[in-house]
Amino acid sequence: MTGTIHLIKLSVGSDSVEQIEDWQRNRSKQRIGGQYYHLTRMWPKREAELLNGGSIYWVVKGFLQARQRVLSLEEVIGDDGIRRCAIVLDPELIRTTVAPKRPFQGWRYLKPEDAPADLGKARANDDALPPDLAGKLAEIGVL
C-alpha cells in the first residue's frame, strides 16, 4: 500500500489565509472542472503518495498556517509549449497550528508526521493572531 506525502508551498504575495481564499475564489481564472489549481513547472515524482490523501500546506508571511487537500494532478501545456503540472485543490482551506518556516523556492515534500495539526472547526473562526506572535507562542508550546 502506498503511503501519504504532502507538499509545502510559499504563498507569495499573500498577507493572510483569507487573501488566499479570496484569490482562489474570486480572482483566479485557473480552473479545471470548476476547481482552482496551482500551476507549477515540476511534476511531483511522488504522485501516488500525494494523491493518497495528501495536501498542500501554505506558508504565509514565514509561517505555515493552512492546508488544502490535493484532488488531482493535471497536465497543462502553456502558450510557450512547456508542460506544467496543475495541482488541483479542494476549495476548503483548513487552518493549521502555526509553525515558522524559512523561505525556499518551489515546493518541498512534507512527511505526515512532520505536518502541523489542523485547528478544530470550533477554532476556525477565532480572531487570528498576528503570524509572528502565533509562531513565537507555538515555539514555546502555547499553541
C-alpha positions in Angstrom: 0.0 0.0 0.0 1.2 3.5 -0.8 1.7 6.0 2.0 0.8 9.6 2.0 3.0 12.7 1.4 2.2 16.4 1.5 3.7 19.5 -0.2 4.7 22.8 1.4 4.5 25.9 -0.8 5.1 29.6 -0.1 2.0 31.7 -0.8 4.0 34.6 -2.3 2.2 38.0 -2.0 -0.4 36.8 0.5 -0.7 38.5 3.8 -3.3 36.1 5.2 -5.1 32.9 4.7 -8.2 35.0 3.8 -6.3 36.5 0.9 -5.5 33.0 -0.4 -9.2 32.2 -0.2 -10.2 35.4 -1.9 -7.7 34.9 -4.7 -8.8 31.3 -5.3 -12.5 32.0 -5.1 -12.9 35.4 -6.8 -9.9 36.4 -8.8 -8.1 33.5 -10.3 -9.3 32.1 -13.6 -7.1 29.0 -13.1 -9.8 26.3 -13.1 -10.1 22.7 -14.1 -13.6 21.2 -13.7 -14.5 24.3 -11.7 -11.8 23.7 -9.2 -8.8 26.1 -8.6 -5.4 24.8 -9.4 -1.9 25.9 -8.5 0.4 25.7 -11.5 4.0 24.5 -11.1 6.7 23.7 -13.6 7.8 20.4 -11.9 5.7 17.3 -11.7 5.8 15.6 -8.3 7.8 12.4 -8.5 5.8 11.1 -5.5 2.5 11.5 -7.3 0.8 8.3 -6.0 1.6 9.3 -2.4 0.4 12.8 -2.9 -2.9 11.6 -4.4 -3.3 9.2 -1.5 -4.7 11.9 0.9 -2.0 14.5 0.5 -2.4 18.2 1.0 -0.6 21.4 0.0 0.5 23.3 3.2 0.6 27.0 2.7 3.3 29.2 4.2 2.1 32.8 4.6 4.5 35.5 5.8 7.0 33.0 7.1 4.6 30.8 8.9 2.8 27.6 7.9 -0.8 28.4 8.5 -3.3 26.4 6.4 -3.6 23.4 4.1 -5.7 22.3 1.1 -6.3 18.7 0.1 -4.8 17.8 -3.3 -7.6 16.4 -5.6 -5.6 15.6 -8.8 -2.6 16.5 -10.9 -3.3 17.6 -14.4 -1.0 18.3 -17.4 -1.2 21.9 -18.7 0.7 23.0 -21.8 1.5 26.7 -21.7 1.4 29.1 -24.6 5.2 28.6 -24.7 4.8 24.9 -25.3 6.2 23.9 -21.9 4.5 21.1 -20.0 3.4 22.1 -16.4 1.6 20.5 -13.5 -1.7 21.8 -12.3 -2.2 20.8 -8.7 -6.0 20.8 -8.4 -7.1 21.7 -4.9 -10.1 21.2 -2.7 -11.7 24.6 -2.2 -11.7 24.3 1.6 -8.7 25.8 3.3 -8.1 24.1 6.6 -6.3 26.2 9.2 -3.5 24.5 11.0 -1.4 25.3 14.0 1.1 27.9 13.2 4.7 26.8 12.5 7.6 29.0 11.4 9.1 28.1 8.0 12.1 29.6 6.4 11.9 30.8 2.8 12.6 28.3 0.0 11.9 28.2 -3.8 9.3 25.9 -5.4 7.7 23.4 -3.2 9.0 20.7 -0.8 7.7 17.4 0.4 6.3 17.2 4.0 6.0 13.9 5.8 2.7 13.4 7.6 4.4 13.0 11.0 6.0 16.5 10.5 2.8 18.2 9.4 1.2 20.7 11.8 -2.1 19.7 13.3 -5.4 21.0 12.0 -7.2 23.5 14.1 -10.6 22.2 15.2 -13.7 23.6 13.5 -14.5 25.5 16.7 -11.3 27.5 16.4 -11.6 28.2 12.7 -13.4 31.4 13.3 -11.2 32.7 16.2 -9.6 36.0 15.7 -6.3 35.3 14.0 -3.2 36.2 16.0 -0.5 38.0 14.0 1.6 35.2 12.5 4.8 36.3 14.2 3.1 36.2 17.7 1.4 32.8 16.9 4.8 31.5 15.7 6.5 32.5 18.9 3.7 31.0 21.0 4.0 27.8 19.0 7.7 27.7 19.6 7.2 27.6 23.4 4.3 25.2 23.2 1.4 27.5 24.0 -0.4 27.0 20.7 
